Amino acid sequence: MLEKRVAIITGAGRGIGREHALLFASLGARVVVNDLGGAPDGSGSDTSAAQAVADEIVALGGEAVASTDSVSDYQAAKRLVDTAVETFGELHVVVNNAGILRDRMLVSMGEQEFDDVIAVHLKGTFNVTRHAAEYWREKSKGGDGGDRAIVNTASGSGLHGNVGQTNYAAAKAGIAAMTIVNAMELKRYGVRANCIAPIARTRLTLQTPGMSEGMGQPVFDPENISPVVAYLATEACPFNGQVFSVYGGSVGIYAGWSIAEEVTTEGRWEVDQLAKAMDSLPRKVQVNSQMQALATAMGAGGTPA
Ligand SMILES: NC(=O)c1ccc[n+]([C@@H]2O[C@H](COP(=O)([O-])OP(=O)(O)OC[C@H]3O[C@@H](n4cnc5c(N)ncnc54)[C@H](O)[C@@H]3O)[C@@H](O)[C@H]2O)c1
């Protein structure tokens, strides 16, 4: 289904990204396996992470090249896009998946912990997408408007909130918003942008307090996440600007920020009248939360990374 599609997959040396890379290659894609190879908190680097997955794909008869560029570096992200085009002559798909965690309660969170998480997730997604979009705009101007796809990675933490993750949740909510804007802007160049909010057993979730215990079940196998990402990357896929919840065999489409109920008046509200009117609004609106589904699946409390 992805025959000859050229795909960049960031953070593909481990966890969910590695499964994306292996599935994409098995479906005929030519894959740029990008991974800085650092620790879960983003410190350090290890070139073998990306290379090992690229080697595995080639050993299985597929096509892949390794990239160890950091997505958080604007120029390195340009190199990553160039690597795809120089190696395989094209670029059809970008899967923004690289990620780190620096969990901390807000009152203790340091500036660096905030900045580093935003840099990898939010800016990293912008960086790679920005350079890919420029390449695609040029292709489109040159008359080649074939279907291209961006698949971003958000999180239930960003869509529903999660204690200890001010930095990460803000980045992930931003990625969901960026997806919607990019989908609107890039449609004219034949580019679709969608986003997933996954739950899976990886080193990130295994280090999250309260999560590791129930994560041994097959429903949390990271390879469960990849089929929907592969589908969103296919040429015939009609979805654009959507956010999907994914875990086990479940794929849900989010309704986004949706106005549940409202109060209205002619002209402008007086504050005291508004206060009375707003008394009719619910204090909390019930939504189908992925966090709740996760807690049920784990048979206890718990939240996705
Ligand atoms: N595992 C879950 O349940 C879950 C839940 C919600 C969202 N996510 C998201 O899924 C994505 C994959 O996470 P995972 O759970 O597989 O974790 P992981 O740690 O196994 O994989 C993330 C990979 O990203 C790489 N990376 C980090 N910084 C990078 C950078 N600057 N440039 C290039 N590569 C970099 C890491 O080296 C690592 O191999 C992340 O965006 C994460 O936030 C995961």
PDBQT file of the ligand as one rigid body, heavy atoms in Angstrom, charges set to zero:
ROOT
HETATM    1  N1  LIG A 401       4.104   5.469  24.363  1.00  0.00    +0.000 N 
HETATM    2  C1  LIG A 401       2.937   6.083  24.545  1.00  0.00    +0.000 C 
HETATM    3  O1  LIG A 401       1.984   5.557  25.151  1.00  0.00    +0.000 OA
HETATM    4  C2  LIG A 401       2.718   7.442  23.976  1.00  0.00    +0.000 A 
HETATM    5  C3  LIG A 401       1.543   8.125  24.311  1.00  0.00    +0.000 A 
HETATM    6  C4  LIG A 401       1.285   9.352  23.746  1.00  0.00    +0.000 A 
HETATM    7  C5  LIG A 401       2.216   9.902  22.874  1.00  0.00    +0.000 A 
HETATM    8  N2  LIG A 401       3.374   9.233  22.598  1.00  0.00    +0.000 N 
HETATM    9  C6  LIG A 401       4.317   9.858  21.684  1.00  0.00    +0.000 C 
HETATM   10  O2  LIG A 401       4.759   8.905  20.740  1.00  0.00    +0.000 OA
HETATM   11  C7  LIG A 401       6.058   9.278  20.254  1.00  0.00    +0.000 C 
HETATM   12  C8  LIG A 401       7.013   8.107  20.349  1.00  0.00    +0.000 C 
HETATM   13  O3  LIG A 401       7.274   7.850  21.721  1.00  0.00    +0.000 OA
HETATM   14  P1  LIG A 401       7.655   6.413  22.280  1.00  0.00    +0.000 P 
HETATM   15  O4  LIG A 401       6.711   6.137  23.375  1.00  0.00    +0.000 OA
HETATM   16  O5  LIG A 401       7.819   5.444  21.175  1.00  0.00    +0.000 OA
HETATM   17  O6  LIG A 401       9.063   6.760  22.975  1.00  0.00    +0.000 OA
HETATM   18  P2  LIG A 401      10.576   6.276  22.693  1.00  0.00    +0.000 P 
HETATM   19  O7  LIG A 401      11.431   6.953  23.686  1.00  0.00    +0.000 OA
HETATM   20  O8  LIG A 401      10.615   4.785  22.653  1.00  0.00    +0.000 OA
HETATM   21  O9  LIG A 401      10.858   6.810  21.227  1.00  0.00    +0.000 OA
HETATM   22  C9  LIG A 401      11.085   8.167  20.958  1.00  0.00    +0.000 C 
HETATM   23  C10 LIG A 401      12.303   8.271  20.074  1.00  0.00    +0.000 C 
HETATM   24  O10 LIG A 401      12.499   9.650  19.711  1.00  0.00    +0.000 OA
HETATM   25  C11 LIG A 401      13.898   9.867  19.649  1.00  0.00    +0.000 C 
HETATM   26  N3  LIG A 401      14.223  11.297  19.777  1.00  0.00    +0.000 N 
HETATM   27  C12 LIG A 401      14.158  12.049  20.899  1.00  0.00    +0.000 A 
HETATM   28  N4  LIG A 401      14.571  13.298  20.652  1.00  0.00    +0.000 NA
HETATM   29  C13 LIG A 401      14.887  13.352  19.334  1.00  0.00    +0.000 A 
HETATM   30  C14 LIG A 401      15.362  14.379  18.479  1.00  0.00    +0.000 A 
HETATM   31  N5  LIG A 401      15.617  15.609  18.942  1.00  0.00    +0.000 N 
HETATM   32  N6  LIG A 401      15.579  14.092  17.169  1.00  0.00    +0.000 NA
HETATM   33  C15 LIG A 401      15.347  12.841  16.695  1.00  0.00    +0.000 A 
HETATM   34  N7  LIG A 401      14.915  11.825  17.475  1.00  0.00    +0.000 NA
HETATM   35  C16 LIG A 401      14.675  12.079  18.762  1.00  0.00    +0.000 A 
HETATM   36  C17 LIG A 401      14.444   9.060  20.816  1.00  0.00    +0.000 C 
HETATM   37  O11 LIG A 401      15.843   8.799  20.678  1.00  0.00    +0.000 OA
HETATM   38  C18 LIG A 401      13.582   7.809  20.763  1.00  0.00    +0.000 C 
HETATM   39  O12 LIG A 401      14.207   6.754  20.054  1.00  0.00    +0.000 OA
HETATM   40  C19 LIG A 401       6.467  10.491  21.101  1.00  0.00    +0.000 C 
HETATM   41  O13 LIG A 401       6.165  11.670  20.397  1.00  0.00    +0.000 OA
HETATM   42  C20 LIG A 401       5.576  10.377  22.330  1.00  0.00    +0.000 C 
HETATM   43  O14 LIG A 401       5.397  11.603  22.984  1.00  0.00    +0.000 OA
HETATM   44  C21 LIG A 401       3.643   8.023  23.132  1.00  0.00    +0.000 A 
ENDROOT
TORSDOF 0
